[in-house]
Amino acid sequence: VQLQASGGGLVQAGGSLRLSCTASGIIFSHYRMGWYRQVPGNQRELVAYIESGESTNYADSVKGRFTISRDNAKNTVYLQMNSLKPEDTAVYYCRASLAILYYWGQGTQVTVSS
């Protein structure tokens, strides 16, 4: 199983980025796909997830600014991040989960300058 995340970078506050995570080795459409983020010294926290049925859930801190979506034909989950703030700076990880199974991607750095 591989989860390959991409799309991170440096952006000014108020800007946008779109993260992508492409999975291989799993039946992608069956999995809940999530984005998490981690700042050094802090615990990894949930940003958003999307169920196999495409219902979504967001952390309060990103509601109205971030949108998670998935393309099952491409085995890819996206995180559209708008109105970025310096406090969104973190390493972003994607995760695939199904019952007790879960897999993590390698992380992509997002840095928002003020």
CORWO-V544372 format. One record per residue. N is the residue number from 0. RES is the residue in one small letter. PSI is psi in whole degrees, 0 to 359 (* if undefined). D_FIRST is the distance of its C-alpha to the first C-alpha in whole Angstrom. Layout:
N&RES&PSI&D_FIRST / N&RES&PSI&D_FIRST
//
This chain:
0&v&133&0 / 1&q&138&4 / 2&l&115&7 / 3&q&109&10 / 4&a&147&13 / 5&s&171&17 / 6&g&355&20 / 7&g&172&22 / 8&g&193&25 / 9&l&130&29 / 10&v&152&31 / 11&q&155&34 / 12&a&137&35 / 13&g&350&35 / 14&g&186&33 / 15&s&152&29 / 16&l&154&26 / 17&r&120&23 / 18&l&147&19 / 19&s&149&16 / 20&c&117&13 / 21&t&131&11 / 22&a&149&7 / 23&s&151&6 / 24&g&3&4 / 25&i&162&6 / 26&i&90&10 / 27&f&317&11 / 28&s&342&14 / 29&h&345&14 / 30&y&143&13 / 31&r&134&15 / 32&m&133&14 / 33&g&157&16 / 34&w&134&17 / 35&y&164&18 / 36&r&156&21 / 37&q&133&22 / 38&v&140&25 / 39&p&131&26 / 40&g&351&28 / 41&n&163&27 / 42&q&154&24 / 43&r&134&21 / 44&e&150&22 / 45&l&134&21 / 46&v&308&22 / 47&a&156&21 / 48&y&160&19 / 49&i&129&19 / 50&e&169&19 / 51&s&330&18 / 52&g&4&22 / 53&e&11&22 / 54&s&152&24 / 55&t&161&23 / 56&n&141&24 / 57&y&148&25 / 58&a&146&27 / 59&d&327&30 / 60&s&344&30 / 61&v&356&29 / 62&k&135&30 / 63&g&349&32 / 64&r&325&30 / 65&f&149&27 / 66&t&126&25 / 67&i&142&21 / 68&s&167&21 / 69&r&151&18 / 70&d&100&18 / 71&n&332&16 / 72&a&334&17 / 73&k&3&15 / 74&n&41&12 / 75&t&139&14 / 76&v&144&15 / 77&y&154&18 / 78&l&106&21 / 79&q&120&24 / 80&m&114&26 / 81&n&164&30 / 82&s&49&33 / 83&l&146&31 / 84&k&156&33 / 85&p&328&33 / 86&e&354&31 / 87&d&353&28 / 88&t&125&27 / 89&a&172&24 / 90&v&127&21 / 91&y&132&19 / 92&y&142&15 / 93&c&154&13 / 94&r&137&11 / 95&a&132&10 / 96&s&146&12 / 97&l&111&13 / 98&a&239&16 / 99&i&357&15 / 100&l&139&11 / 101&y&151&10 / 102&y&143&8 / 103&w&146&9 / 104&g&180&10 / 105&q&350&12 / 106&g&147&15 / 107&t&135&18 / 108&q&131&22 / 109&v&124&24 / 110&t&124&28 / 111&v&118&31 / 112&s&148&34 / 113&s&*&37
//
